Amino acid sequence: MNVTPRWTSRLIVAACVCLSACGGGPNGPTPLALTITCPANQSAESADGNPVAVSFNAPQSSGGNGTVTSTCTPTSGSQFPEGTSTVSCEARDGANRTASCSFSVRVQGPPRLIAARFLAFGDSLTAGVFSPAPSLLIVSPPGSYPFQLQDRLVARYRLQTPIVLNEGNPGELASGTGVQRFRSVLMANRPDIVLLMEGTNDLLVGAPGPDAAINALRAMVREAKGQNIRIALATIPPQRAGGLRNRDAVARIIPAFNGRIRELAAAETIPLIDVFAGMDGDNSLIGIDDLHMTMHGYDVMAGIYFDAIRTNFEVQPPAAALQWR
């Protein structure tokens, strides 16, 4: 009778234990669990309410046996309707095992304004005055910030017809003609929202000064409120110091004056449009007369107003929850 040595038996047992612990056996290594990870939730905006194409990254899978394929329904690049849709993804391996995940695609409907009739009220900086020469001033309404602002609003709010009326009066003092004509302008035009930027001329040498300008702005704000008209108050843009027209004295007091405008807007709980903050430090936006904006300067100003309007006067309907079928 053959007897297997005791040490040989121990080796056989140890080998079997190792083979089992290491995942070996007659069928090969034990495959890792199949997992799938979806991309993050997606968002998009429909400018006109119609479905929009939304692309997303493929889901990431790991583990499984053999070749793993993944699919999503709907697929990347599909047209998604307004609302929130669910995308379901599945991974399948060579052994026909599956794993799944899902994520959402939210399509926001067309943006809307709470009201679409604006009135820009102010002086030459609202009217759109340019200075092709130090002592030559030209009014160019198409170059003004209200004109350029309307173009931006029309492009974004396609389900409405935004209009920006230009009531800029060159040379006007806030504490003079400005406050005097304000009430009649509102009554004649009946705007939904007033964009008020005035006070630059009140700061000139020999003019009434900052106190008178702030009092006039406060009176105009309260007049608009009294007529149930929304109003936003803007800081005035910077001027160039050390230039051809020697506006150093005015340029120095503009920051402090704008600080008072910010305080006034806060006290009256109305939106502030910080034109000064958006233009300060870039003298290329100021024309050769050191006061009025260049064409690009008025375009930048229109962008500042546009961003403020989006922040303060835009409303969006809640997106309904949808299940993709």
C-alpha positions, 0 to 999 in steps of 0.5 A: 500500500502506498502512503503519502508522506505527511509533509506532502499532504500538508503542501497539497492542503496549503495549495488548495487553501491559497487557490481558494483565497486568491480567487482561483479555481477551475473557472478562473478568477472571480470577476469584480462587481460591475458598477456604473457612475453617471455624469453629473446632473445637466442644465440648459436653457431654451430661449424660445420654449422649444426643446434643445439639444443637450450633450453629456459625457458617457457614464463610467463603468468598472469591474464586470466580466469581459467586455463592458458596454454602456448605454443611456436613454435618451442619448447624448445630443438628444432634444430635451423639452422644457422641464426636468427629464431623467436619463437612465444609463445601463452597463452590461458585461460579457456575462450579461450582468447589469448595473444602472444609474440615472441623472437629470437634465433640466431645461429652463424655459425662456427668461422673462422680465417682470416688466418690459418698458424701461425709461432711461433718465439722465443727462448727456451720458444717457443721451449718448454724447460723444466727443470727437474733439476736446471741444466738440460734442455730438449726440448719437442716440444709436451709440447711447447705452439705452439703444444698445441696452435695448438690443441686448434685452430684445435678444434675450427676452424673445417672448416679450418686446422690451423697449428702452426709452431714452430721456437723456437731456445733455447739460442737465443738472439733477438738482435743476431741470432733472428733478423739475421734469421728472414727474411729467416725463413719467406721466407722459411715458408711463414706464414700468421701470426707470433707470436713473443716472444723474448728478455728474453736472452738479459736481462741476465747478460753480454747480450746486454740488453733491448735497443738492444732487443727492437731494434731487435724486432722492426726490426723483426716487420717491416720485417714481415710488409715488407713481407705483413705478419701479426704479433703479439708481445708478452711480455715475461713471468716472472721469479722466484726471490729468486730461486735456479738459482739466477735470481733476477736481471733479474726478476726485470727488466722484468716488465719494459722491457715488458712495452716497448714491449707494447709500441712497439706494440702500436706504430707499431699498431699490436696486443699485446699478454700479456703473462706476465700479464696472468702468473705473480704472479703464480710461480707454472707455472715456472720450477725448473730452475726459467726460463722455464715453467712447462708443465702446464705453457706452457699450460697456455701460449697456452691459452693466445695465443689462447684467443689473436688469437680469439680476433684479428684474428677471423672473423664470417660471419653475421647470416642471418635472418630466420623465423621459419616455 
